[in-house]
Amino acid sequence: MEISWHTKTFSLLFFFIFSRLAPSKACHPVDKEALLDFKHRITDDPSKLLLSWTASSDCCTSWEGVACDASGRVVDVSRPGLVSDNDFVEDTYMSGTLSPSLGNLSSLQLLDLSNLKDLKGPIPQELGKLTKLTHLFLNTNKLTGAIPITLSIPQSIGGLAALELLYLNQNHLTGRIPSTISGLGSMIFCRLSENKLSGSLPPSIGLLSKIQRLILENNKLTGKLPSALPPQLGKLKSLQTLDLSYNPLGLVRIPDWFRELRVFRLMLAKTGIEGELPHWLSSSSISQLDFRPSPVEFKNLSLLMDLDIHSNKFSGRLNVIFSKEVQDPLGHFNSIDLSSNIFTGPVDDDMGERPAMASISSLILSHNPFRGPLPKSVGKLRELQVLKLVNTGLSGNIPVELGDARELSTVLLSKNKLTGAIPETLLNLKELKQFDVSSNKLRGRIPPHKAILPVSAFKNNPGLCGPPLPPCKRI
């Protein structure tokens, strides 16, 4: 998700700086009429985003969220207040429908009506006439119906051949992805996630030669190979991110033609994949992997940096993951999330000394039936910021060496069998913000600390005392 916001914010800043030229002519009457018709179809505007849109004023010079070129034609329509340090403006809200008259804005390059939360109804077919449109953001609303095929026909009605960024995510769109999507030949980022799109992917999607990020997660895309994932996807040489996760695709296995892709992020969680990973993955460029493979093959993924297989039924030892091969300077783990599986232990003593773990920042192993102590070598993970080992059956003392991991900001060790005292160096880490050792067998005085921690972080340890718990008894 962070990728989308960064990409979008940069694009909006570019338009804000370079497209807002002082118009030498007044707003074109056709454009003004189109925008007033859009306002007329808005039934509720509690944030007063369209307050400045009046018939008596010039839309190029007086209307907030509208920019024109030197000839007085509207080139940019964005929800007011959008260009800021935080693209997600929480107080924006608008109820109504999209006006077909927006299709009359013949010079429009950017249309952003995202995050208005209550725009309803279909996407007008007339938007397919916006031949100069390069950025279309309608995400985070309640739009319904199918994606109009006119958004994808390049020449018969003009089409959106110039469109580069398409955001229709977080709506209520239904139906199939139209085969005419191939007409969007300039598109580099397509985000259709979190809708109700169904059916199989059209083979014509392989004609999007410039596409870099294709995000289709959390829909109802179905079908089995080869129809669900057409081999034409392998022709997308610019593709960097492919996210088909949380779709009932019934993939079973990763097709061999995937090796032709140069993706860095492959997201296929909850798509039905099972069994072993194909051998060619070990030499692939993938750096982030999210699906359900057999962990025994992870050691071969020398470029893998982010691993998330939480909430599955994987079992066995963790050694095969921590001992993954690396391909310097890449291949060191950034993050690992193996929580809510059935991995068993003990956790390897030298875990913190493995080359693949040298620069890890987040390690989440909660809710697995481990046993044995927390390894001292975890303290050697000098870039570790998040450590979560909740409900893992760990026993023994909390190692003093854990305080050597000076970047730690989150340490969650609750619901285990840990004994002994809480190390003072750990509780006084400069970056520590979240700490929880509740429901263990810890004893002794809680060390003085500067972090503001609640009573709940220490409760259910009968032998612990001192602030924020009751004071220790004098003997």
Buried (B, 14 or more C-beta within 10 A) or exposed (E): EEBBEEBBBEBBEEBBEEBBEEBEEEBBEBBBBBBBBBBEBBEEBEBEBBEBBEEEEBBBEEBBBBBBBEEBBBBBBBBBEBBEEEBEBEEBBBBBBBBBBBBBBBBBBBBBBBBBBEBBBBBBBBBBBBBBBBBBBBBBBBBBEBBBBBBBBBEEBBBBBBBBBBBBBBBEBBEBBBBBBBBBBBBBBBBBBBBEBBBBBBBBBBBBBBBBBBBBBBBEBBBEBEEBBBBBBBBBEEBBBBBBBBBBBEBEBBBEBBBEBEBBBBBBBBBBBEEEBBEEBBEBEBBBBBBBBEBEBBBBBBBBBBBBBBBBEBEBBBEBBBBBBBEEEEBBBBBBBBBBBEBBBBBBEBBBBBBBBBBBBBBBBBBBEBEBBBBBBBBBBEBBBBBBBBBBBBBBBBBBBBBBBBBBBBBBBBBBEBBBBBBBBBBBBEEBEBBBBBBBBBBBBBBEBEBEBEEEBBBBBEEBBBBBBEEEEEE
